[in-house]
Amino acid sequence: MILMKPTYSIIGPGRLGRALARAIAASGARVAAIGSRRRVRLRGLSAPITLDPATAASAADVVLITTGDSDITTVVDRILSSRNSLDGRVFLHCSGILTSDVLEPLRSRGASIGSLHPLQTFPLPPPPPAIFHRTTFYFEGDTKARSAARRLVKRLGSSLHLLRPGDKILYHAAAVMVSNYQVAIFDGALKLLGRCGFSRADGRKMLSPLAARTTKNLTARDPSSALTGPIARGDLEIVRMHVGQIRKRSPDLLPLYCQLGLQAVAVARCRGRNRRLDEIARTLRGAAG
Ligand SMILES: NC(=O)c1ccc[n+]([C@@H]2O[C@H](COP(=O)([O-])OP(=O)(O)OC[C@H]3O[C@@H](n4cnc5c(N)ncnc54)[C@H](OP(=O)(O)O)[C@@H]3O)[C@@H](O)[C@H]2O)c1
């Protein structure tokens, strides 16, 4: 049974694990143990570190598994290999793509299981606990695990939404596009500025206000009204000039420019179809090869 004030263990003290451990401790709840596969020093955390996942699991009411996705099964196997009772314990993994099925063997030993994914990016060093105030968690799993997840998320100042297990992979692809691919696009833009002689540091300074404002616009309105620039204006000549210069000076980025341009055309078409957009799409498709 979940106690009034549950205790937490975290197995996998990486980017997300450290951020969660800090935020849970800052919220006044007890982090009973941290399971690691090697000795680590975790600044600002007093929880004991154990190299045995089973010890970490038996130390708390709610166990958060924050290893990489491919290591979750190893952790589950190690927990199962101990004789410790799992009755009444809740196990949540934080993978964005895997469902709670990967924890099923724990359920057959009496545990409740779920997947609890914060839709946020956590680099190192860990961001301050307040990051969770601006983070929404997505859950799928059994009823008891859902209650425990809801309680934890509330404690972190965030909110919980439910996901259908069959939707997790697409949900994760959407998250990857908006976060990781944005990083990849930014890097591509830095390379173009590099061809103009700007250092990466200068390029970052130049592009950051533009990236920040674009993100802000997207939080306030639909992409179809947030889109500005040559494709939104239907300016074929500018797109041709871009294609010509990228082909000449940074051809490796041409397919990316063209594919993203085609998606921008699709967004612009939400405002109404016109011939100039059709011509832009033809140009981009032709240049993409
Ligand atoms: N980072 C994010 O932005 C983010 C956001 C949302 C969700 N997530 C999810 O969180 C999970 C972890 O991602 P991450 O980015 O935090 O990865 P990460 O930085 O690589 O951290 C994984 C941690 O797990 C440890 N680990 C691996 N196997 C272990 C084992 N058998 N026992 C104990 N610890 C073990 C690793 O130890 P070593 O240091 O020894 O390798 C590392 O400290 C993933 O499922 C991911 O989808 C991450």
PDBQT file of the ligand as one rigid body, heavy atoms in Angstrom, charges set to zero:
ROOT
HETATM    1  N1  LIG A 301      17.393  13.355 -20.773  1.00  0.00    +0.000 N 
HETATM    2  C1  LIG A 301      16.200  13.702 -21.223  1.00  0.00    +0.000 C 
HETATM    3  O1  LIG A 301      16.037  14.803 -21.777  1.00  0.00    +0.000 OA
HETATM    4  C2  LIG A 301      15.005  12.796 -21.024  1.00  0.00    +0.000 A 
HETATM    5  C3  LIG A 301      13.719  13.386 -21.102  1.00  0.00    +0.000 A 
HETATM    6  C4  LIG A 301      12.605  12.577 -20.902  1.00  0.00    +0.000 A 
HETATM    7  C5  LIG A 301      12.775  11.213 -20.677  1.00  0.00    +0.000 A 
HETATM    8  N2  LIG A 301      14.029  10.675 -20.642  1.00  0.00    +0.000 N 
HETATM    9  C6  LIG A 301      14.132   9.228 -20.428  1.00  0.00    +0.000 C 
HETATM   10  O2  LIG A 301      14.932   8.986 -19.289  1.00  0.00    +0.000 OA
HETATM   11  C7  LIG A 301      15.692   7.799 -19.479  1.00  0.00    +0.000 C 
HETATM   12  C8  LIG A 301      17.160   8.118 -19.248  1.00  0.00    +0.000 C 
HETATM   13  O3  LIG A 301      17.586   9.086 -20.177  1.00  0.00    +0.000 OA
HETATM   14  P1  LIG A 301      18.830  10.028 -19.832  1.00  0.00    +0.000 P 
HETATM   15  O4  LIG A 301      18.937  11.004 -20.938  1.00  0.00    +0.000 OA
HETATM   16  O5  LIG A 301      18.742  10.511 -18.422  1.00  0.00    +0.000 OA
HETATM   17  O6  LIG A 301      20.034   8.966 -19.983  1.00  0.00    +0.000 OA
HETATM   18  P2  LIG A 301      21.487   9.001 -19.343  1.00  0.00    +0.000 P 
HETATM   19  O7  LIG A 301      21.910  10.395 -19.066  1.00  0.00    +0.000 OA
HETATM   20  O8  LIG A 301      22.335   8.143 -20.223  1.00  0.00    +0.000 OA
HETATM   21  O9  LIG A 301      21.288   8.281 -17.944  1.00  0.00    +0.000 OA
HETATM   22  C9  LIG A 301      21.092   6.913 -17.790  1.00  0.00    +0.000 C 
HETATM   23  C10 LIG A 301      21.697   6.534 -16.469  1.00  0.00    +0.000 C 
HETATM   24  O10 LIG A 301      21.348   5.191 -16.173  1.00  0.00    +0.000 OA
HETATM   25  C11 LIG A 301      22.504   4.550 -15.663  1.00  0.00    +0.000 C 
HETATM   26  N3  LIG A 301      22.374   3.103 -15.794  1.00  0.00    +0.000 N 
HETATM   27  C12 LIG A 301      22.413   2.349 -16.910  1.00  0.00    +0.000 A 
HETATM   28  N4  LIG A 301      22.267   1.039 -16.595  1.00  0.00    +0.000 NA
HETATM   29  C13 LIG A 301      22.112   0.991 -15.260  1.00  0.00    +0.000 A 
HETATM   30  C14 LIG A 301      21.922  -0.072 -14.347  1.00  0.00    +0.000 A 
HETATM   31  N5  LIG A 301      21.875  -1.355 -14.749  1.00  0.00    +0.000 N 
HETATM   32  N6  LIG A 301      21.793   0.236 -13.038  1.00  0.00    +0.000 NA
HETATM   33  C15 LIG A 301      21.848   1.518 -12.623  1.00  0.00    +0.000 A 
HETATM   34  N7  LIG A 301      22.040   2.569 -13.426  1.00  0.00    +0.000 NA
HETATM   35  C16 LIG A 301      22.176   2.301 -14.745  1.00  0.00    +0.000 A 
HETATM   36  C17 LIG A 301      23.632   5.138 -16.488  1.00  0.00    +0.000 C 
HETATM   37  O11 LIG A 301      24.861   4.866 -15.881  1.00  0.00    +0.000 OA
HETATM   38  P3  LIG A 301      26.272   5.127 -16.630  1.00  0.00    +0.000 P 
HETATM   39  O12 LIG A 301      26.568   6.564 -16.380  1.00  0.00    +0.000 OA
HETATM   40  O13 LIG A 301      27.184   4.185 -15.955  1.00  0.00    +0.000 OA
HETATM   41  O14 LIG A 301      26.052   4.819 -18.094  1.00  0.00    +0.000 OA
HETATM   42  C18 LIG A 301      23.231   6.609 -16.449  1.00  0.00    +0.000 C 
HETATM   43  O15 LIG A 301      23.631   7.214 -15.241  1.00  0.00    +0.000 OA
HETATM   44  C19 LIG A 301      15.398   7.307 -20.911  1.00  0.00    +0.000 C 
HETATM   45  O16 LIG A 301      14.412   6.314 -20.843  1.00  0.00    +0.000 OA
HETATM   46  C20 LIG A 301      14.846   8.525 -21.594  1.00  0.00    +0.000 C 
HETATM   47  O17 LIG A 301      13.904   8.209 -22.603  1.00  0.00    +0.000 OA
HETATM   48  C21 LIG A 301      15.144  11.437 -20.796  1.00  0.00    +0.000 A 
ENDROOT
TORSDOF 0
